[in-house]
Amino acid sequence: MLTKIQITGNITVETGMHIGGSSAFAAIGAVDSPVIKDSRTNKPIIPGSSLKGKMRALLAKEMNDKVVSPDDDCEAIARLFGTAKKDKVRASRLLFSDMSLTNEQELRDAGLQSLTEVKFENTINRATAVANPRQIERVVRGSVFNLDIIYNVENVDEVSEDFKTFSEGIKLLQYDYLGGNGSRGYGKITFNNLKATVVTGSLDEQIIQECNNTLSL
Protein backbone atom coordinates (compact mmCIF):
# COMPACT_ATOMS: atom_id res chain seq x y z
CA MET A 1 0.00 0.00 0.00
CA LEU A 2 1.28 3.46 -0.93
CA THR A 3 1.84 5.48 2.23
CA LYS A 4 2.48 9.22 2.25
CA ILE A 5 3.36 11.45 5.19
CA GLN A 6 2.57 15.16 4.99
CA ILE A 7 4.97 17.50 6.79
CA THR A 8 3.37 20.84 7.58
CA GLY A 9 4.42 23.93 9.47
CA ASN A 10 5.59 27.50 8.91
CA ILE A 11 8.72 29.28 7.77
CA THR A 12 9.22 32.67 9.40
CA VAL A 13 11.51 35.19 7.72
CA GLU A 14 13.75 36.68 10.41
CA THR A 15 15.75 39.04 8.17
CA GLY A 16 14.96 40.46 4.72
CA MET A 17 15.04 37.58 2.21
CA HIS A 18 15.88 37.72 -1.49
CA ILE A 19 15.02 34.82 -3.79
CA GLY A 20 15.38 36.33 -7.22
CA GLY A 21 12.77 36.51 -9.94
CA SER A 22 13.03 37.64 -13.54
CA SER A 23 13.94 41.25 -14.37
CA ALA A 24 14.16 40.67 -18.11
CA PHE A 25 11.35 43.12 -18.86
CA ALA A 26 11.90 45.65 -16.07
CA ALA A 27 11.07 49.25 -16.93
CA ILE A 28 13.60 52.04 -16.63
CA GLY A 29 13.94 52.98 -12.97
CA ALA A 30 12.57 49.64 -11.75
CA VAL A 31 14.21 47.52 -9.06
CA ASP A 32 17.41 45.94 -10.34
CA SER A 33 16.83 42.59 -8.66
CA PRO A 34 13.20 41.74 -7.83
CA VAL A 35 12.06 38.77 -5.73
CA ILE A 36 10.07 35.93 -7.23
CA LYS A 37 6.30 36.34 -6.92
CA ASP A 38 3.15 34.38 -7.62
CA SER A 39 2.01 35.51 -11.07
CA ARG A 40 -1.67 35.38 -10.03
CA THR A 41 -1.49 37.27 -6.73
CA ASN A 42 1.79 39.20 -7.15
CA LYS A 43 2.72 38.16 -3.61
CA PRO A 44 6.17 36.80 -2.77
CA ILE A 45 6.65 33.04 -2.60
CA ILE A 46 9.37 30.62 -1.57
CA PRO A 47 9.89 28.12 -4.42
CA GLY A 48 10.06 24.53 -3.27
CA SER A 49 13.16 24.13 -5.43
CA SER A 50 14.97 26.82 -3.41
CA LEU A 51 14.28 25.09 -0.10
CA LYS A 52 15.08 21.63 -1.42
CA GLY A 53 18.30 22.71 -3.12
CA LYS A 54 19.68 24.64 -0.15
CA MET A 55 18.81 21.89 2.33
CA ARG A 56 20.45 19.25 0.15
CA ALA A 57 23.58 21.35 -0.34
CA LEU A 58 24.00 21.86 3.41
CA LEU A 59 23.48 18.18 4.18
CA ALA A 60 26.00 17.28 1.47
CA LYS A 61 28.64 19.46 3.11
CA GLU A 62 28.04 17.77 6.45
CA MET A 63 27.48 14.15 5.48
CA ASN A 64 29.59 13.50 2.36
CA ASP A 65 33.20 12.44 2.89
CA LYS A 66 34.33 14.79 0.11
CA VAL A 67 32.96 17.25 -2.42
CA VAL A 68 31.02 15.27 -5.03
CA SER A 69 28.31 15.88 -7.60
CA PRO A 70 24.70 15.51 -6.39
CA ASP A 71 24.48 12.18 -8.21
CA ASP A 72 27.22 10.85 -5.91
CA ASP A 73 25.75 12.01 -2.61
CA CYS A 74 25.81 9.54 0.26
CA GLU A 75 22.95 7.06 0.61
CA ALA A 76 21.07 8.99 3.31
CA ILE A 77 20.87 12.08 1.08
CA ALA A 78 20.27 10.27 -2.20
CA ARG A 79 17.24 8.39 -1.00
CA LEU A 80 15.64 11.56 0.40
CA PHE A 81 16.39 13.89 -2.51
CA GLY A 82 16.84 11.50 -5.44
CA THR A 83 19.59 11.01 -8.00
CA ALA A 84 19.86 10.95 -11.78
CA LYS A 85 23.03 8.83 -11.85
CA LYS A 86 23.13 6.47 -14.81
CA ASP A 87 21.89 2.98 -13.92
CA LYS A 88 21.06 4.20 -10.39
CA VAL A 89 18.19 6.63 -11.04
CA ARG A 90 15.92 7.05 -8.05
CA ALA A 91 13.05 9.41 -7.33
CA SER A 92 13.10 11.84 -4.43
CA ARG A 93 11.18 10.65 -1.38
CA LEU A 94 10.56 14.29 -0.44
CA LEU A 95 8.16 16.35 -2.57
CA PHE A 96 8.47 20.08 -1.89
CA SER A 97 5.60 22.45 -2.71
CA ASP A 98 6.03 26.16 -3.40
CA MET A 99 5.28 28.16 -0.26
CA SER A 100 2.82 31.06 -0.17
CA LEU A 101 2.56 33.98 2.24
CA THR A 102 0.08 33.34 5.06
CA ASN A 103 0.14 36.47 7.24
CA GLU A 104 -0.52 39.32 4.81
CA GLN A 105 -3.21 40.86 7.01
CA GLU A 106 -0.92 40.81 10.05
CA LEU A 107 1.74 42.67 8.06
CA ARG A 108 -0.85 45.19 6.81
CA ASP A 109 -2.13 45.72 10.34
CA ALA A 110 1.45 46.50 11.40
CA GLY A 111 1.39 49.42 8.99
CA LEU A 112 3.22 47.95 6.01
CA GLN A 113 2.08 49.29 2.65
CA SER A 114 4.04 46.69 0.71
CA LEU A 115 4.87 43.03 1.29
CA THR A 116 8.42 43.64 0.09
CA GLU A 117 11.07 46.27 0.69
CA VAL A 118 13.80 47.71 -1.53
CA LYS A 119 17.29 47.79 -0.11
CA PHE A 120 19.81 50.12 -1.73
CA GLU A 121 23.36 48.82 -1.90
CA ASN A 122 26.62 50.05 -3.39
CA THR A 123 29.69 48.36 -4.76
CA ILE A 124 32.79 50.54 -4.77
CA ASN A 125 35.55 50.28 -7.34
CA ARG A 126 38.67 50.20 -5.19
CA ALA A 127 40.86 51.72 -7.88
CA THR A 128 38.59 54.63 -8.87
CA ALA A 129 36.32 54.90 -5.81
CA VAL A 130 33.35 55.04 -8.20
CA ALA A 131 30.13 53.76 -6.67
CA ASN A 132 27.83 51.37 -8.50
CA PRO A 133 24.44 51.59 -6.75
CA ARG A 134 21.82 48.87 -7.08
CA GLN A 135 18.35 48.16 -5.72
CA ILE A 136 17.56 44.74 -4.27
CA GLU A 137 14.00 43.75 -3.41
CA ARG A 138 13.51 41.69 -0.26
CA VAL A 139 10.66 39.90 1.47
CA VAL A 140 10.10 41.82 4.70
CA ARG A 141 11.10 40.55 8.11
CA GLY A 142 8.22 38.84 9.90
CA SER A 143 6.69 37.29 6.79
CA VAL A 144 5.36 33.76 7.35
CA PHE A 145 5.08 31.10 4.65
CA ASN A 146 3.24 27.79 4.79
CA LEU A 147 5.37 24.64 4.63
CA ASP A 148 3.92 21.62 2.79
CA ILE A 149 6.16 18.64 2.05
CA ILE A 150 5.16 15.08 1.18
CA TYR A 151 7.36 12.16 2.22
CA ASN A 152 6.79 8.93 0.30
CA VAL A 153 7.29 5.85 2.46
CA GLU A 154 9.31 3.33 0.45
CA ASN A 155 10.86 1.35 3.28
CA VAL A 156 9.22 1.35 6.71
CA ASP A 157 12.53 0.48 8.36
CA GLU A 158 14.11 3.70 7.00
CA VAL A 159 11.41 6.21 7.91
CA SER A 160 12.82 7.21 11.30
CA GLU A 161 16.34 7.58 9.91
CA ASP A 162 15.06 9.63 6.96
CA PHE A 163 13.28 12.00 9.33
CA LYS A 164 16.46 12.43 11.36
CA THR A 165 18.29 13.41 8.16
CA PHE A 166 15.50 15.81 7.21
CA SER A 167 15.48 17.32 10.69
CA GLU A 168 19.25 17.82 10.49
CA GLY A 169 18.73 19.69 7.22
CA ILE A 170 16.24 21.99 8.96
CA LYS A 171 18.70 22.68 11.76
CA LEU A 172 21.54 23.44 9.35
CA LEU A 173 19.35 25.80 7.33
CA GLN A 174 18.29 27.73 10.42
CA TYR A 175 21.97 28.41 11.11
CA ASP A 176 22.58 29.40 7.49
CA TYR A 177 20.36 31.38 5.10
CA LEU A 178 17.82 30.94 2.31
CA GLY A 179 18.11 32.86 -0.95
CA GLY A 180 20.93 35.20 -1.88
CA ASN A 181 23.31 37.56 -0.09
CA GLY A 182 23.35 35.61 3.16
CA SER A 183 26.82 36.85 4.10
CA ARG A 184 25.33 40.36 4.22
CA GLY A 185 22.55 39.41 6.61
CA TYR A 186 19.81 38.32 4.21
CA GLY A 187 17.65 35.22 4.44
CA LYS A 188 17.71 34.06 8.06
CA ILE A 189 14.67 31.85 8.63
CA THR A 190 13.13 29.68 11.34
CA PHE A 191 10.84 26.65 11.09
CA ASN A 192 7.83 26.50 13.41
CA ASN A 193 4.94 24.17 14.27
CA LEU A 194 6.32 21.21 12.32
CA LYS A 195 4.04 18.20 12.23
CA ALA A 196 4.02 14.86 10.40
CA THR A 197 0.68 13.29 9.49
CA VAL A 198 -0.10 10.12 7.54
CA VAL A 199 -2.41 11.24 4.73
CA THR A 200 -2.62 8.07 2.60
CA GLY A 201 -2.02 4.43 3.51
CA SER A 202 -1.08 3.42 7.02
CA LEU A 203 1.93 3.45 9.31
CA ASP A 204 2.59 2.17 12.82
CA GLU A 205 1.62 4.88 15.32
CA GLN A 206 4.93 4.50 17.12
CA ILE A 207 6.87 5.36 13.95
CA ILE A 208 4.87 8.51 13.24
CA GLN A 209 5.29 9.54 16.89
CA GLU A 210 9.05 9.11 16.53
CA CYS A 211 8.92 11.29 13.41
CA ASN A 212 7.08 14.04 15.27
CA ASN A 213 9.47 13.80 18.21
CA THR A 214 12.38 14.23 15.80
CA LEU A 215 10.76 17.27 14.17
CA SER A 216 10.17 18.89 17.56
CA LEU A 217 13.83 18.78 18.63
N, C-alpha and C positions, 0 to 999 in steps of 0.2 A: 504493500500500500504506500502511495506517495504521501510523505509527511512534510509539511512546511511549517516553519516557525517564523512568526512575524516579530521583529524587533522594533519597538516604537520608543519614542522619547522626544526630547527637544535639544536643539543646538542653540546656545546663546552666544551672541557675538559680544566679546568683552572689549575689543578695540576695533576701530574702523577696519573693515575687511574689503579687499579688492580682488574679485575674481573677474577677469576681463571679458568683455563682450566685444562685438565688432564695431569699429569706428570707420569702416570703409566709406560710408556715405555721410560722414559728419559735416555739418555746415561750418562755414568760416566762423570762428569764435566759439565753437562748441568745445566740450571737454575733450582733452587729448586722449584720455584712456577711460572710457565708460565701463561700468560693471555690467555683467550679463543680467538680462531681465526677461521675464515671461512676456512673450510677444502679445498675449491676449490682455493681460492686466497691467503691463508696464511696471510691475513690481519686481524687486530684486529676488533672485533665486540662488540656491546653492546646487549646482549640477551634481548628480550622483557620481559622475565620472571624476569630479574634482576630489570628492571625499574618498572614493575608492582608491584613486591613484596615489594620493598623499599617504593614506594609511598603509597601503602596500609598500610604498617606498621606505617609510620609517621602519616597518617590520623587517624589511630586507636588510637594512643597515644593522639592525640588532641581531637578527637570527641567522643570516647567511655567514658562512666562514670567510668569504671573500666577495669582492664586487663581481657580480655576474649579471647577465641579461635576465629579464623577468621570466623567460622560458626555463631558466636554470635555477629558479628560486628553490629553497629547501621544501621538503614535503609539506610541512605544516602550512606554509604560505600558498603553495601551488594548489592544494586541495580547496582552500578557502577562496582564492581569487582566480583560479584557472590558469591554463597555460596553452600556448599554441605550438609547442615544440613538436617537430615532425615525429610521427609514430607514437607520440605520448600526449595527444590533444585531450584536454579535459575541460569541462565547463566549470565556471565559477559556482561555488555553493552559495555565495552571497550575491543577492540581487539588490542593487542600490537604486532607489527612486530619487528623482530630482526633489529638492526640498523647497517648499514655499513659505513665505512669511506668514506668521500666525498672530502677531500682536500689533497689527497696524493701528487699531483704535487706541491702544495704550500709548503708542508713540505720538499719535495725534493729540491725545489728551495731555501729553507732557509738553505740548506747544510746538512740536516739530511741524514745519510746513512741507517738508520733503522727507522721503524715506531713505534718501542718500545725501551725502555731503560731498563737496568738492574741496580737495586738499591741494594747495599750491606748493610746489616744490621747485627747487633750483638745482641744476648741476653747474659747477663752476669749472671753466677751463683753467687749469693750474698755470699754464704758460701765459695766457692773455688776460686772465681774470674776468673773462666775458661770461655772463650768466646766461643759462639756457632754461628759462622757466617752462613749467609744464603743469597741467591740471589733471589730477587723478581723482576719479570718482570712487567713493567708498560707501559701503553699507554702514549705517550709523551704529554706534555702540548701543547695546541694549536690544537690538533686533533679535527675535526668536524665530527659529525655523523648525518645522516638523521633521522628525526623523522617521523614515519608513524603510526598513530593510527586510528582505525575505531570506531565510536560511533554509536551503533544501537539505533534508536529512538523507544522506546516502549510506551512512554506516552508523548505526546506533551506538556502537562502541567508541566512536570518534567525536560524538557531539560535545561532550564536556570539554575535551581537549581543544576542539575548534573554538568554543566560546571563550576559553582562556586566551587563545591567540587573538581573537577579536577584541577582547577586553584589554589586552596589552596594547593593541593598536590604538584604542581609544585613549589610553593613558599617555602613550607617546605623543599623540596628536595634541592633547591638552597642554603638553609642555613644549610644543612647537608652534606652528601656525598653519592656517589654511588660506590659500590664495597666494598673492604676490607680495613682495616687499616686507616679508616678515622680519628681516634684520633691522628694519626701521620702525618696528612697533605695530605693523599691521597684522590682522588676522588671528588674534588670540581668541580661542573659543572654549566653551565648556559644554559637556554633555550632561543632561539632567533627565530624571524620571525614566530611566531606561527600564524596559520590561520586555520579556520574551513570552509569547503566547502561541500555543499550537493552533493553527487556523485550518489546516486540513490534515486528515489522517489521525494517527494517535501516537502517543509517546508516554513512556512510564513517567508518572508524576514526580518521582524522585529525580529523574534526569532534568526535567524542566525546572524543578526547584533549584538544582545545582546551577543551572544556567543563569537563573535570576540572582542567585547568591553571588555568582561571578560578576555579573553586570553591576551589582550594587557596591562592589569593593572600590 
